[in-house]
Amino acid sequence: MGSRLLGLVRELVFTTVFGAGKELAAFIAAFRIPNLLRDLFAEGALSVSFVTTFSKKMETEGKEAAFRLACMVISFLCLVLGTITVLGIFGSGWIVHLIAPGFFEVPGKAELTIHLTRILFPFIFFVSLAAVYMGLLNSLGSFGLPASASTAFNAVSILSGLALGWLIDPNLGPKSIYGFAIGTVIGGIAQFIIQVPRAIKLGFHYRWKLDWKDSGLKQVLVLTLPSVIAGAAVQVNVLVNTGFASFLENGAIPWLNCAFRLMQFPIGMFGVAIASVVLPSVSRSAAQANMEQFREKISEGVKLALFLTIPSSVGLAVLAKPIIAIIYQHGRFTALDTAQTAMVLQAYTIGLAGYAIIKVLAPSFYALDLPRIPVRISIIGIGLNIILNSMFIFVFKFGAVGLAISTSTVALINVLQLAFGLRARVGAYGHMWSFFAKISLSSIIMGLVVYGLRLVLEQRLIHFWGSFSIVLISISVGLATFLFMAWAVKMKELQMLLPVLKKK
């Protein structure tokens, strides 16, 4: 939560200083490749595969053998990521040609992006090491400090970016973007360094070790590859969207980035959290060949994800404009940028629930030892996204909104493929249609109430604090309306959540 809130503050600083202009578009495009590698490897598949193998090694062979594995994984990363970083720095021109070809049609835009790419590439090296240390500390029972590491990244990158940007350009003009790029790398170093003393205190001292024949290292790499491909769809689609957006106006990439950041809030808060709880349960059920319990756990996870994300998506769609205005419309981020970002966010909300359910369904195939299915669906999704983007951008001329519609459509198609693929192997989940009807009715009524309230309040409250009041009142009334409707139609998910809320 702290990381996501500070991440939003970081976005706010960028949009306030640079608006939705050329500099911010260049920075976002330059950061795409390091960020893609971070999401796929550092904070995704590599982290999961390392924790799994490290924990088993510590359980079966002891702490010394587990520490030896950690040293080898770190050494492997230093070798591979060091090479990738050097190649990325020297190949920045080719990378920008690949991910943002439209930038070369605007004088100076491609050159700026290439320079920023060279500065930002070392970020992936440090943040990957931070992910391994995070997995190691979690496996040793330490959670607080590694969980705070990404918060440290955002805090350090904001402060150092502002300081360096001011030193380069005291007016925080266009050239200060270089200071923010350097600050981002410093933030990545901080995310890594902050965890090292705790690891040393717990007995881990890194030494260079690399044995290509080691079974533990092989297991980490074998587990990583299919997980990378399966988890690549969203991030590769974001990268593809950047390429298409590079042919649009300057603001397209910042609009997409700001809207996607807000859409990720409920996905991260609900989808990831539910998936973290469901996966161990379904894994145990699969190991026991108890398909009835497997179906029950999947059904509970999917219903809970829908219960939390469908009203969230309706609320975001209805309140998109005032929410964007409150968060981003400061400094050089104009009312036009707010209107465009709001439309993009509304298009993204179409697929929000789909993204959350993918987080629940995709790992269940690994519990059934069927990793090829989510891999195949991810590859299909990437191809479909390219086709839809081409159609919406070059044929229908939908602009940035078209890219968001394509992303949402692909998410919904992917989740349907996963749902029907899982159903064919474990049977029907049970009572999904009646549940979907109840949650849709509750969310639609909530949305109508919030929309009507917003129309009434906007006529009376037109300044910043007015917009803030509109959002605060609308969210409160919308939440009360949804909870009342969920109670009225007797949704058991509400009965599951109420004791938790009372306890909190």
C-alpha positions in Angstrom: 0.0 0.0 0.0 2.8 2.4 0.9 4.6 1.6 -2.3 1.5 2.2 -4.5 0.7 5.4 -2.7 4.2 6.8 -3.1 4.2 5.5 -6.6 1.2 7.7 -7.2 3.0 10.6 -5.6 5.9 10.0 -8.0 3.6 10.1 -11.0 2.1 13.3 -9.5 5.5 14.9 -9.3 6.3 14.0 -12.9 3.0 15.3 -14.3 3.2 18.5 -12.2 6.7 19.3 -13.5 6.4 18.1 -17.1 2.7 18.0 -17.8 1.8 15.5 -20.5 4.5 16.8 -22.9 7.4 15.4 -24.9 9.7 15.0 -21.9 7.4 12.8 -19.8 6.5 10.7 -22.9 10.2 10.2 -23.6 10.8 9.2 -20.0 8.0 6.7 -19.9 9.0 5.1 -23.1 12.7 4.9 -22.0 11.6 3.3 -18.7 9.5 0.6 -20.5 12.2 -2.0 -21.1 13.8 -1.8 -17.6 10.4 -1.8 -16.1 9.3 -4.8 -18.2 12.3 -6.8 -17.2 11.7 -5.9 -13.5 8.0 -7.0 -13.6 8.8 -10.2 -15.5 12.0 -11.3 -13.7 12.8 -9.3 -10.6 9.3 -9.0 -9.0 7.6 -11.9 -10.9 8.8 -15.3 -12.1 12.4 -15.2 -10.8 11.3 -14.1 -7.3 8.7 -16.9 -7.1 11.0 -19.6 -8.5 13.8 -18.6 -6.2 11.7 -18.5 -3.1 10.2 -22.0 -3.9 13.6 -23.6 -4.5 15.4 -21.8 -1.7 12.7 -22.8 0.9 12.8 -26.4 -0.2 16.6 -26.4 -0.1 16.6 -25.0 3.4 14.1 -27.5 4.6 15.8 -30.6 3.1 19.5 -29.7 3.1 19.9 -26.9 5.7 20.6 -23.2 5.8 24.2 -23.5 4.4 23.0 -25.2 1.2 20.3 -22.7 0.8 22.7 -19.8 1.2 25.0 -21.4 -1.3 22.1 -21.5 -3.8 21.4 -17.8 -3.1 25.0 -16.9 -3.8 24.8 -18.7 -7.1 21.6 -17.1 -8.2 23.0 -13.6 -7.3 26.2 -14.4 -9.2 24.2 -15.6 -12.2 22.1 -12.4 -12.1 25.2 -10.3 -11.9 26.7 -12.0 -15.0 23.5 -12.0 -17.1 22.0 -8.7 -16.1 25.4 -7.0 -16.3 25.6 -8.1 -19.9 22.0 -7.1 -20.6 22.7 -3.7 -19.1 25.8 -3.1 -21.2 24.0 -4.2 -24.4 21.0 -2.1 -23.5 23.1 1.0 -23.0 24.9 0.6 -26.4 21.8 -0.6 -28.2 19.5 2.2 -26.9 19.0 3.6 -30.4 17.8 0.2 -31.7 15.5 -0.3 -28.6 13.8 3.1 -29.1 13.3 2.2 -32.8 11.6 -0.9 -31.7 9.4 0.4 -28.8 8.6 3.9 -30.0 9.1 4.2 -33.8 6.8 7.1 -34.0 9.1 9.3 -32.0 11.5 9.6 -34.9 8.9 11.7 -36.7 9.1 14.4 -34.0 12.4 16.5 -33.9 14.5 15.8 -30.8 12.0 13.3 -29.2 13.8 10.1 -30.3 17.2 11.5 -29.3 15.9 12.5 -25.8 14.4 9.0 -25.4 17.7 7.3 -26.4 19.7 9.4 -23.8 17.2 8.6 -21.1 17.2 4.9 -22.0 21.0 4.8 -21.5 20.7 6.4 -18.1 17.8 4.2 -16.9 19.1 0.7 -18.0 21.2 0.0 -14.9 18.0 0.2 -12.9 17.1 -3.4 -13.8 20.5 -4.7 -12.4 19.9 -3.3 -8.9 16.2 -4.0 -8.6 16.7 -7.6 -9.6 19.3 -8.1 -6.9 16.8 -6.4 -4.5 14.1 -9.0 -5.5 16.5 -11.9 -4.7 17.3 -10.4 -1.3 13.6 -9.9 -0.7 12.9 -13.5 -1.4 15.7 -14.6 0.8 14.6 -12.5 3.7 11.0 -13.7 3.3 12.2 -17.3 3.4 14.1 -16.5 6.6 10.9 -15.1 8.2 11.7 -11.4 7.7 8.8 -9.5 6.0 8.6 -5.9 7.2 11.9 -4.6 5.8 11.8 -6.2 2.4 8.2 -5.2 2.0 9.3 -1.6 2.7 12.1 -1.7 0.1 9.8 -0.7 -2.8 8.5 2.2 -0.7 12.2 3.2 -0.2 12.6 3.2 -4.0 9.8 5.6 -4.5 10.8 7.9 -1.7 14.5 8.0 -2.7 13.7 8.4 -6.4 11.3 11.3 -5.8 13.7 13.2 -3.5 16.9 12.6 -5.4 15.0 13.2 -8.7 13.8 16.6 -7.5 17.2 17.5 -6.1 19.2 16.5 -9.2 16.5 18.0 -11.5 16.9 21.3 -9.7 20.7 21.2 -9.9 20.5 20.6 -13.7 17.8 23.2 -14.2 16.8 25.4 -11.3 13.5 26.2 -13.0 12.7 22.4 -13.3 12.4 22.9 -17.1 12.8 20.3 -19.8 16.4 19.4 -19.0 15.6 18.5 -15.4 14.1 15.2 -16.8 17.7 13.9 -16.8 17.9 14.4 -13.0 14.7 12.4 -12.5 16.1 9.6 -14.6 19.3 9.5 -12.5 17.1 9.7 -9.4 15.2 6.6 -10.5 18.4 4.6 -10.7 19.5 5.8 -7.3 16.1 4.7 -6.0 16.7 1.2 -7.4 20.1 1.1 -5.6 18.4 2.1 -2.4 15.8 -0.7 -2.8 18.7 -3.2 -2.9 21.0 -1.7 -0.3 18.4 -1.3 2.4 18.0 -5.1 2.6 21.6 -6.1 2.7 22.3 -5.4 6.4 19.3 -7.4 7.5 20.4 -10.4 5.4 23.9 -10.2 7.0 22.3 -10.1 10.4 20.4 -13.3 9.6 23.6 -15.0 8.6 23.8 -14.5 4.8 27.2 -13.3 3.5 27.4 -13.1 -0.3 30.4 -14.8 -2.0 30.9 -15.3 -5.7 29.8 -18.8 -6.6 28.6 -20.2 -9.9 28.2 -23.9 -10.7 26.2 -24.4 -14.0 25.6 -28.0 -13.1 24.1 -27.3 -9.7 20.6 -28.8 -9.5 19.2 -25.9 -7.4 20.3 -23.3 -9.9 18.9 -25.4 -12.7 15.6 -25.7 -10.9 15.3 -21.9 -10.4 15.9 -21.4 -14.1 13.5 -24.2 -15.2 10.7 -22.8 -13.0 11.4 -19.2 -14.2 11.0 -19.7 -18.0 7.3 -20.8 -18.3 6.3 -18.3 -15.6 7.9 -15.5 -17.5 6.1 -16.4 -20.7 2.7 -16.8 -18.9 3.1 -13.6 -17.0 4.3 -11.6 -20.1 1.0 -10.8 -21.7 0.1 -7.7 -19.7 3.6 -6.2 -19.7 4.3 -7.0 -23.4 0.9 -5.6 -24.3 1.8 -2.4 -22.4 5.1 -2.3 -24.4 3.2 -2.8 -27.7 0.8 -0.1 -26.7 3.7 2.3 -26.2 4.9 1.6 -29.7 1.4 2.4 -31.2 1.0 5.4 -28.9 4.3 6.8 -30.2 2.5 7.6 -33.5 -0.1 9.7 -31.6 0.1 13.1 -30.0 2.6 13.9 -27.2 0.2 13.3 -24.4 -0.9 9.8 -25.5 1.7 7.9 -23.6 1.4 10.0 -20.3 -2.4 9.6 -20.5 -2.2 5.9 -20.8 0.4 5.7 -18.1 -1.5 7.7 -15.5 -4.8 5.8 -16.2 -3.1 2.4 -16.0 -1.5 3.4 -12.7 -5.0 4.1 -11.2 -6.4 0.8 -12.7 -3.6 -1.1 -11.1 -4.7 0.0 -7.6 -7.6 -2.4 -7.2 -5.8 -5.1 -9.1 -2.9 -4.9 -6.7 -5.0 -4.4 -3.7 -7.5 -7.2 -4.4 -6.5 -9.5 -7.3 -2.9 -10.1 -6.1 -4.0 -10.4 -2.4 -6.7 -13.0 -3.2 -4.4 -14.9 -5.5 -1.8 -15.1 -2.7 -4.3 -16.8 -0.5 -6.0 -19.1 -3.1 -2.8 -20.5 -4.6 -1.6 -22.5 -1.5 -5.1 -23.9 -0.9 -5.6 -25.1 -4.5 -2.0 -26.5 -4.5 -2.8 -28.6 -1.5 -6.1 -29.7 -3.0 -4.4 -30.7 -6.3 -1.7 -32.6 -4.4 -4.5 -34.5 -2.6 -6.4 -35.1 -5.8 -9.4 -33.5 -4.1 -11.1 -31.8 -7.1 -14.2 -30.9 -5.2 -12.3 -28.8 -2.8 -10.2 -27.4 -5.7 -13.3 -26.2 -7.4 -14.7 -24.7 -4.2 -11.5 -22.7 -3.5 -11.3 -21.4 -7.1 -15.0 -20.5 -7.0 -14.5 -18.6 -3.8 -11.5 -16.8 -5.1 -13.2 -15.7 -8.4 -16.3 -14.6 -6.6 -14.4 -12.5 -4.1 -12.3 -10.9 -6.8 -15.5 -10.0 -8.8 -17.2 -8.8 -5.6 -14.4 -6.3 -5.0 -13.4 -5.3 -8.5 -16.7 -4.9 -10.4 -17.9 -2.1 -8.1 -14.4 -0.7 -8.1 -14.5 -0.5 -12.0 -17.9 1.0 -12.0 -16.9 3.6 -9.4 -13.7 4.5 -11.3 -15.6 4.8 -14.6 -18.2 7.1 -13.1 -15.8 9.3 -11.1 -12.8 9.1 -13.6 -12.7 12.8 -14.4 -12.9 14.3 -10.8 -10.4 11.6 -9.6 -7.9 12.4 -12.3 -8.4 16.2 -11.7 -7.6 15.8 -8.0 -4.6 13.7 -8.4 -2.9 15.0 -11.6 -4.3 18.4 -12.7 -1.5 20.5 -11.2 1.3 22.5 -12.7 1.7 21.7 -16.4 -1.0 18.9 -16.5 -4.0 20.7 -18.1 -7.7 20.2 -18.1 -7.4 18.7 -21.6 -5.0 16.1 -20.2 -7.5 15.4 -17.4 -10.3 14.8 -19.9 -8.2 12.6 -22.1 -6.8 10.5 -19.2 -10.3 10.1 -17.8 -11.6 8.6 -21.1 -8.6 6.2 -21.2 -9.3 5.2 -17.6 -12.9 4.5 -18.4 -11.8 2.3 -21.2 -9.4 0.4 -19.0 -12.1 -0.3 -16.4 -13.9 -2.5 -18.9 -11.2 -5.1 -18.3 -10.3 -4.4 -14.7 -12.2 -7.4 -13.2 -10.7 -9.6 -16.0 -7.2 -8.7 -14.9 -8.0 -9.5 -11.3 -9.5 -12.9 -12.1 -6.5 -13.8 -14.3 -4.4 -13.4 -11.1 -6.5 -16.0 -9.5 -7.0 -18.5 -12.3 -3.6 -18.6 -14.0 -1.6 -19.9 -11.0 -4.2 -22.8 -10.6 -2.9 -24.3 -13.8 0.5 -24.6 -12.2 -1.0 -26.4 -9.3 -2.5 -28.9 -11.8 0.9 -29.2 -13.5 -0.5 -27.6 -16.7 1.8 -24.6 -17.3 1.4 -24.7 -21.1 -2.2 -23.6 -21.1 -1.6 -20.1 -19.6 1.5 -19.8 -21.7 -0.5 -20.4 -24.9 -3.2 -18.1 -23.8 -0.7 -15.3 -23.1 0.9 -15.7 -26.6 -2.6 -15.6 -28.2 -3.4 -12.4 -26.2 -0.2 -10.6 -27.4 -1.0 -11.4 -31.0 -4.7 -10.3 -30.6 -3.6 -7.1 -28.9 -1.4 -6.2 -31.9 -4.3 -6.8 -34.3 -6.9 -4.8 -32.3 -4.4 -1.9 -31.8 -3.8 -1.7 -35.5 -7.5 -1.7 -36.2 -8.4 0.9 -33.5 -5.5 3.3 -34.2 -5.1 3.2 -38.0 -8.6 2.2 -39.2 -11.1 3.7 -36.6 -8.7 6.5 -35.4 -9.7 6.0 -31.7 -6.4 7.4 -30.4 -5.2 6.5 -26.9 -8.7 5.4 -25.9 -8.5 2.7 -28.6 -5.3 1.2 -27.1 -7.0 1.0 -23.7 -10.1 -0.7 -25.2 -7.8 -3.2 -26.9 -6.0 -3.9 -23.6 -9.3 -4.5 -21.8 -10.7 -6.7 -24.6 -7.7 -8.9 -24.5 -7.9 -9.2 -20.7 -11.6 -10.4 -21.0 -10.8 -12.8 -23.8 -7.8 -14.2 -21.8 -9.9 -14.7 -18.7 -12.6 -16.5 -20.6 -10.1 -18.9 -22.1 -8.6 -19.6 -18.7 -12.1 -20.1 -17.1 -13.3 -22.5 -19.8 -9.9 -24.3 -19.9 -10.0 -24.9 -16.2 -13.7 -25.9 -16.2 -12.9 -28.6 -18.8 -10.4 -30.1 -16.5 -12.0 -29.8 -13.0 -15.7 -29.3 -13.7 -18.2 -26.4 -13.2 -17.4 -24.0 -10.4 -21.1 -23.7 -9.3 -23.7 -20.9 -9.1 -21.5 -18.4 -11.0 -24.3 -17.0 -13.2 -26.6 -16.1 -10.3 -23.7 -14.6 -8.4 -22.7 -12.5 -11.5 -26.3 -11.3 -11.9 -26.4 -10.1 -8.2 -23.0 -8.4 -8.3 -23.9 -6.7 -11.7 -27.3 -5.4 -10.3 -25.7 -4.1 -7.1 -22.9 -2.4 -9.0 -25.2 -0.8 -11.7 -27.5 0.7 -9.0 -24.5 2.0 -7.1 -23.1 3.5 -10.4 -26.5 5.2 -11.1 -26.7 6.7 -7.6 -23.1 7.9 -7.8 -23.5 9.4 -11.3 -26.7 11.3 -10.2 -25.0 12.6 -7.1 -22.0 13.7 -9.1 -24.2 15.7 -11.5 -25.9 17.5 -8.7 -22.7 18.3 -6.8 -20.7 19.4 -9.8 -23.2 22.3 -10.4 -22.4 23.7 -6.9 -18.7 22.7 -6.3 -16.4 23.8 -9.1 -13.0 24.5 -7.4 -10.3 21.9 -6.4 -11.8 21.3 -2.9 -15.1 21.0 -4.6 -13.8 18.2 -6.7 -12.3 16.6 -3.7 -15.6 16.8 -1.8 -17.4 15.3 -4.8 -15.1 12.3 -4.9 -15.2 11.8 -1.1 -19.0 12.1 -0.8 -19.6 10.0 -3.9 -17.4 7.2 -2.8 -19.0 7.2 0.7 -22.5 7.1 -0.7 -21.6 4.6 -3.4 -20.0 2.3 -0.9 -23.1 2.5 1.3 -25.4 1.8 -1.6 -23.4 -1.2 -2.8 -23.2 -2.7 0.7 -27.0 -2.2 1.1 -27.7 -3.9 -2.3 -25.3 -6.7 -1.5 -27.1 -7.3 1.8 -30.5 -7.0 0.1 -29.7 -9.7 -2.5 -28.0 -11.9 0.2 -24.5 -12.2 -1.2 -22.5 -14.4 1.1 -19.2 -12.6 0.1 -20.5 -9.7 2.2 -21.0 -12.0 5.1 -17.4 -13.2 4.7 -16.0 -9.6 4.6 -18.1 -8.0 7.4 -16.4 -9.9 10.3 -13.0 -8.9 8.9 -14.0 -5.2 8.6 -15.5 -5.3 12.1 -12.3 -6.7 13.5 -10.2 -4.1 11.7 
